[in-house]
């Protein structure tokens, strides 16, 4: 598995206690970059045993230490109680805008990761003030704008520590599309961003074009590529579901470049095994002729030296739109095609001889 997956992947995210696996993956493929998972936002009481924090944590600050020595780092509801993540027992939300918490988080993460991993995957860079506790915002950050300012402060104030340590940073920016300018504002202080819910949310729930829809998620990739930053996207669908796979892959290829990566998932938080591999991932489409272009009516195209990508971003169930390809191509079934008819929220990736 290590030999196979190391050659396929550009980036792998591991837990803090999987340093030996990181070493083996790098030995199999020195170009692969390994990132360690660290939650920006929480400390975990389940990683505190008999009054001692675990040596290797999924967070940057241990619960035992914070509870005993830094109770002011816990974020509080208007009623004064600490916030525990809804649906995630033992996850306690911390004050990311507190400079002491910021420095401790970064110092601890650098100390445990430098020389072991290539970078840090920062989970839960949040945008709404009521994330994980719907309808109730922290007393200190009662608006989305104030909580976002706190996160931007944390990312900006810790940036130099990670840069000095030679560690890259990618944060989970799920649902950035719902907050104008948020993706670029956060990634300004990072090496990249990850969209955990990208374009396809299930086999039948596919994001179409509207003001906070398809184009905003594709723009995440385009913006990062233009600024030399990493982008990871994760569509959700089950194995063998053709429409969401082709819609996600084609949309991804419209904007991706040398720093982007795509990996699907079926079950939420189902990270036990490597994500599925498709033959299309091995296709060599060659260099793109330029950025993608609109054909009109929410249909988009990007040409490559050895292929073409077409996407219909209209709503699921909308009528098919025909596109004359202007030449002969080969589809995934090895059949020749010179035109395609794509229904809403569908896409096609085609090859040609070159």
JOMO-V454038 format. One record per run of one state. SS is the DSSP state (2 for helix, 1 for strand, 0 for the rest). FROM is the first residue (numbers start at 1). TO is the last residue. If there is no record, write none. Layout:
BEGIN
ss={SS;SS}
from={FROM;FROM}
to={TO;TO}
END
This chain:
BEGIN
ss={0;2;0;1;0;2;0;1;0;1;2;1;0;1;0;1;0;2;0;2;1;0;1;0;1;0;1;0;1;0;2;0;1;0;1;0;2;0;1;0;2;0;2;0;1;0;1;0;1;0;2;0;1;0;1;0;2;0;1;0;1;0;2;0;1;0;1;0;1;0;1;0;1;0;1;0;1;0}
from={1;2;9;11;15;19;29;33;40;42;45;48;50;52;54;59;60;63;70;71;74;75;76;78;82;83;84;85;91;95;99;114;119;124;138;139;144;165;168;173;176;179;182;188;192;196;200;201;206;207;214;227;230;234;236;237;242;256;260;263;265;266;279;283;288;289;293;297;299;305;307;313;321;331;336;343;346;352}
to={1;8;10;14;18;28;32;39;41;44;47;49;51;53;58;59;62;69;70;73;74;75;77;81;82;83;84;90;94;98;113;118;123;137;138;143;164;167;172;175;178;181;187;191;195;199;200;205;206;213;226;229;233;235;236;241;255;259;262;264;265;278;282;287;288;292;296;298;304;306;312;320;330;335;342;345;351;354}
END
